[in-house]
């Protein structure tokens, strides 16, 4: 709902107006609209913060994909991926990468949905994963897939799969953060500057929305079915039964393949030649396991970022489907990383260096600066890919929250509110980004202030139960409020800027020739 809804916002509220204005980057629009180089610099800071966080998540995915595809340890797979991303991003310009991403997105959609269809057919006899998620199992038991998954989860000491995680407020703000974060991502918005007409910008978002809706409505089915297959593969039969765990000598090939990457590990703690998998944090279940001769969860590492790629292997799908998923994972990571790196490099070389500090910079110098900034971004993202602050989807959610709290409000007010001036926009962006960063760093434990005690990153300690990944929507609210208050207390924007805001929204006219 969040990511799909974000493209609805883009189609209706942002893409056509930004394309009509005629600038080529988000900081360039903000710098012109708020008639301030300081506003442009702040926009670049916000852009780099959100985009670099997003690249870190993509680097984790690239490392996982290449390590499995090349059958290398994760660290070497990440290094190979970093080199390929750099070559790919440097050789392709904005237009080249845009056209390449069309092909990559076709591969991605096909690679994600085909295995989901296979697995849904196998488990429920339903061709559509969206329907299969709520269907009965095809084994003739008449039990619903989610009911069976809930039962397995409880039997192994976890909470039910379908139990709501977090408060309703947290889920609402999480969805809103993903939605407005999507609409504020610079590497997404920059795509609409490559189309020739305003009408094409609106049309392209519409078509993108169709395929994005297919992708994201499939995702819940893929998640539930992947968890179901993993549980049934490792922990077969009712708990405590003779066949309740798998012999290590008979581990499936997918398990052995993923162990080579170092992202999946096991240890035979009681030396019985079997692999037991359960939630050893559940004390009641741990006592039962000890009575059965188990010494703890022997699946010592399961990197959750492997699940999408491992899912078809776990389900015993044909090799060509497994290869297709690997190709889709690589295509997804490369295309997104390239777009993000392009946004970062253009912000540094075009908006900051040429646009502010070195206005007489040559095109050759600008190109060199862009490539250097790309290389630097890849190195930083690669380091955090080796030491990730969370799993890929979690890091990406943080990036969406940062974009939601800083860039989206500035764009919305720049298009629809004449009264917002440069001082209001600058203070709003800094306040929104600042409060979101502080909240994330505080509860993630990424900094330490002497004399203070860091609060644990748990729901009972979050402010009003709001997760760090969901706080971007609160940061956006802070951004709007601060911008309105500061703008109301200071002088109104110049007359020509107010006319510019009106012209952006008038159909059939050109703002800039």
N, C-alpha and C positions, 0 to 999 in steps of 0.2 A: 504493500500500500504506500509506503514511504517513497521508495524509488520510482515507482510508476506514477504516483501523484506528482512527483517533482517535475516530470516531463509535461504533465498537464499545465503546471504553473509556467514552465518555459514557453509552451505553445501559446498561451493566452496573455501572459503578462510581461515577458522579457524578450524572447528571441526576435519577434517582428520589429520591436521598437529599437533594439540595439542594432539590428541590421540596417534599419532605416537611417540611423544616425551616421553610419558610414565609417566609424573607427574600426580598428583591427584588433585591439586588445581591451580587456576590462579596465586595467589601470588608466589607459588612454581616455576611455569614456569618462571615468570618474574624475580624472584630472581636468578635462574640459568642462564637464557639467558643474563641477564645484570650483571652477576657475582658480585652481591652486596646485602648484607643484608639490606642496606638502601633502595635499590629499592624494595625489598620485603616488607619492612615496609610501604613505600609509597603506594604500591599496596594494602596492607591490609586497609590502611586508605581510599583509593578510594572505595574499595569493601564495606566496612562497611557503608560509607556515602551513596552510591547508594542503597545498599540492605536495609538499615534501612529505608530510605525514601520510598522504595517500600513496605516494611512491614506495614508502617503507612497506606498506601492506602488500603492494604489488610485487615487490622484490621477494617477499616471503613466498608468494605464490609461484614466482618464476623459479626460485630455488627448488621448491617441491616438484614442479613439473619437469625441470631438466634433470634433477637427481633420479627421478623414476624413469624418465625417457632414456637417459644415457646409462642407467644402472650405476650411478656414482653416489658417494656419500653426499649428504645435503650441502656441505660446505663447498665442495667442488662444483656441484650443480649450480649453486648460487653464483660462483665465480664465472662459470661459462655463460650463465644468463646475463650477468652484468656486462660482459664483453659484447654479447650479441645485441643487447639493448642499446649500448652506446653506438655501435656501428649502424644499427637500424635507425636510431633517432637522428644521428648526424647526417647520414646520407639522404634522408627524406626531409623535404621542407613541409610547410603547412599543407599545401595542396597534395603533394605526393603521399604524405601520411594519411590524409583524409580519404583518398581513393583506395589506398591499401587497406584501410580499416573497413571499407565496405565489404571486401572479400573476407577479411578476418571475422567480421560480425556474422556473415553467412555461415562460416565454419563453426563459430561459437554456438550459434543457435542450433544448428544441426547436431553438433557434438553433445550438446546438453540435453536436448529433447529426445533424441533417438534412444539412448540408453534408458532414459526415464520411461519411455513407452515399453521397452522390452521388460524392464523390471516390474512395471505395473501389470503387464500381461501375465508375467510369471506368478506374481503374488496374488493378484485379485481377478485376473481374467478380463480386466478393463483396459482399453487401449489408451485412455486419457489419464495421466497421473493425477490431474486435478480431481477427477471423479474417483479414481482408485484409492486415493487417500481416505475417502469416507466409505469404502466398499468392504464387503466381507471377503475373507480369504478364499482362495480357489481350491483349498484342500477338502472342501465339503463339510467343514466343521460348522459353518454358519456364523463364525466369530468374526467380528469386524477387525480390520487391520489395527486400528488405533487401540481397541480394547485389548487385543492380544499383546501389543507392544507395551501398554500400561502394565499388564500382568507380568510380563518378563522383567520390566524395570523394577517393579516392587519385589519380585522374587529374588532379584540380585542385589537388593539393598538400596536401590535408588528411589526417588520419588517418581510418581507417574509422569509419563512423557507429556501428557496433555494438560498437566496442572499449570496454571498461569504463573509465569516467572516474574515476580515483581508486582507492584501495585498498578491499578488501572491508570492512575496519573502518570506513572513512569512509562507505561506502554504508549499512552497518548502522546507524551512529549517526545519519546523515542521516534515514533512514526513522523511527527511533525518536524523533528530535527532532520531526519533523512529526506523528507520532502523538500523543505526549503534549502537544505544543504545541496541537494541535487540541482536545484534551480540556481544556486550560487557558485557552482564549481566552474572555475575559469576554463579548464580544458574541455568542458562540455560546451560552454557558451561560445568559445572561440571558433567552434565548428560552423556556427551560423554566419560568420564573417566571410566564409569561402563561397557562399551561394550568391548568384548574381542579383536576385531580386528579393524584396520583402516577402512577396507571396511564396517564394521558394523556401524561405526560412520557416514559415508557418507549416507548409506542406511537409518539409523534411522532418519536423518534430512530430507531425501526425503519423507519418509512416514509422518513425522510430518508436513511437508509443505502441503501435501494434505489436512489433516484435519484442519490445521490452515487456509488455504485458504477458506475452506467451512465456518468456523466460522466467519472470518473477512469480507467476501463478503456478509454474511447474516446481519451483524451489521448495515449497513446503512438503510436497509429495516426495521429492528426492531426499530431503532430510529425514523424514520418518522412515522411508523404506531402507535407506542406508543404515540407520540405527537398528532397524529390525533385522536386516541381513547380518550385521556385525554380531549382534547378540546371539543369533541362531547359529552362526558359524563357530564362535568361540565357546559358547556356553549352551550346549544342546540338551534338550530334555528338561524335565522338572528338576529344580535344585535338590540335591541330595540323592538323586537317582544314580544308577551305575553309569549311565551315559551322559551325566550332567556336565562333563568337561572333556576336552579333546586331548588325545594322545599327542605329545610333542613330536613323536616320530611320524605322525600323520598330519602335521600342519599343512594347510592348503598352500598352493604355489603362490597365491597373492600375498600371504603372510611373509613367506620367505623373501619374495621380491622386495617388499617394502622394508623388511629388516635391513637390507643392504644399504638403504638410504640413511639409516640411523634414526628415522622418524617413528619407528615402531620397534619396541623391544620387549623381551620377556625374560623371566628368570624362574627356574624350577626351584622354588624355595624349600619345598619339603621332599624333593628328590623322588617323587612318585611317577615321574615320566609323563605327567599330564599338565595341561595348562588351565588354571582356574582364573576366572575373570569375574570380579564382583566389586562392590563399593566397600573397601575396607575401612572407610570412615564411619560406616554404620556399625556401632558397637554391638548391637543386638545380633546383626547378621554375622559379624566377625566371630562372635562366640560360637555360633552354629558351625561356621566354617572350621574353627579349631577342633570342634568335636568330630568333624568328618576327616580330620587330618590335614586341613589346609592351613598354611602359615601366612596367608595374606594374598592380596591381589597379585598374581604373577605376571599379569600384563603390565609391566612397569612403565611403559611409555606408549601413549597413543596420541600423536599429534593430530588434532582435529582438522588441520588444513589438508590432510591427505584424503579425507573421506570422499570428496567429489570424484577424485581421480581413482580411488580404490574401489568405489561402489560397483562399477561394472565387473571388476575382477572378482569381488566377493560374491556377486550374483552369478558367476560362471557364464558370463555373456561371451559371444564369439570374439576372437582376437581382433577382428577388424573393428568391432565396436570399442574395444579397449584402446586401440590405436587412435580411433576417432576422438575419444575423450581426451587423450593426451594432446592431440593436435589442437583441440578446442581450448584446453587449458593454457597451452603456450600462446595461442592466438589472442586469447583474452588478456593475458598478462602483458604481452608485447604491445598490443594496441593501446591499452590504457596507460602503460608506462610511457610510451612514446608521446601520447597526447599531453600528459602531465609535464614531461621534460620540455616539450615544446613551449608550453605555457610559462614554465619557470625561466627558460632561456630568453624568450622574447620579453618577459617582464624585466629581466636584468639588463639585457643588451639594448633593447629598443626603448623601453619606458624609463629606465633609470639612467643608464649611461648616456645614450643619445638624446633622450627627452629631457634630462635634467642637468647632468653634470658635464657631459662632453657633447654639446649640440653639433659641433663640426666633425664628429666622428664619421669616417668613411664607411661604405657598405662592407668593405672587406674587414675593417676593424670590428664592426658590429657583428658580423658573422663569426669572427674568431672569439669574441666575448661570449656569444651565445653558446659556442661549442665548449668553451672552458667552463661555463656555468653548468652545462649539461653534465660534463665529466665530474665536476664537484658534487652535483646532486646525486649522481649514481654512486659515488664513493660513500657519501653520507648514508644514503638509503641502503647500500650494501652492508655497511657496518651494522645498522639496526636490523637488517634482514638476518644477520648472524646472531644478533642479540635482540630479538623482537620484544617490544613492550607488551605484546599480546598476540593472540592468533589473528590471522589476516583480516577476517571480517570485523573483528573488534577494532583493529587499528584503522580500517577504512571508515568505520562508523565515527571514530574520533575526528577523522578528516572532514567528514560531512558536517559534524557539529561545529568545527572551526569555520568552515565556509558559511554555514547558516548564521553564525553569530556575528560575522564581520562583513562579508561581501554582499549577501542577499539584501539586507536592509538598505545598504547604500545604493544599490541598483534600483530597488523598488521606489525609494524616496526620490532618487534622481529622475525617475521617469514620471512619477505621479504627484509629487508634492513640490510646488513652486517655491514654497517658503523656506525649505531647508537650504541653509547656506553652507559655505565651506567649513566654518568653525563647528557647526552642528554635525556635519558628516564626519569630520576628523575625530571629534570627541566620541561620537557614537561608535565608529569602527574600533577605536582604541579601547573603549569601555567594554564593548561586546566581546572582542577577542581576548582582552585581559582577564575578565571575570571567568570566561570559559577555560582559558589556560590554567588559571589558578585552581579552579575546581578540579580539572583533570589531573594536574600534577599533585594536588593535595591528596586525593583519594587513591591515586595510582602509586603514591609513595615515591615519586621521582625526584623530590627535593626534600631537604631537611632544614628547618629553621631552628637554630639553637634556642633551647628553652621551651620548645613546643613539643607536643606529642602528636605524631601523625595518626589520624583516625584510620581504622581498617577499611578496606574497600569492600564493604558488605552492606546490604540493603538497610539494615537497622541503623547504620551510621550515616548514610547519605542524607542530605537535606531534603526533607519531605519524601524520602524514598526515591529520589531522582538519581539514576545512574550517571556516571561521567559521560558515557556514550550518548545519553539523552539530554545532556545539559545545554547543547547548542541552541535549542529553542528558547531556553531561558536567557542565554546570552543575546539572542536576537531581540528579545523583548527589551532587555537592557539597552541595546543599541538604539532601538526606535525611541525609547523614552528619553535617553540622554540627548539624542540628536534633536528631538522636538523641543526639549527644555532649553538647550543651549541656543538653538536657532531663534527661539522666541525671545530670548534675552539679548540677542545681538542684532546687528543690522540685517535688513533683508538683502537677498541676492540682487545684483545689478539687473536693470530692466531687460537687457538683451538676453540674459540667462533665463529669466522668467518667460520671455517669448520663445526661447529655444525649447524649454520644457513643453510649452503648449504645442509647438510645431511637431515635436516628436510624435505626439499622439494624434495628429490630424492625418487621416487617410489621403493618399494621392498626392502628397507634397514631398519634396526632397529637402532634407535638413541641410545637407552639405553636398556640394557638387564636386 
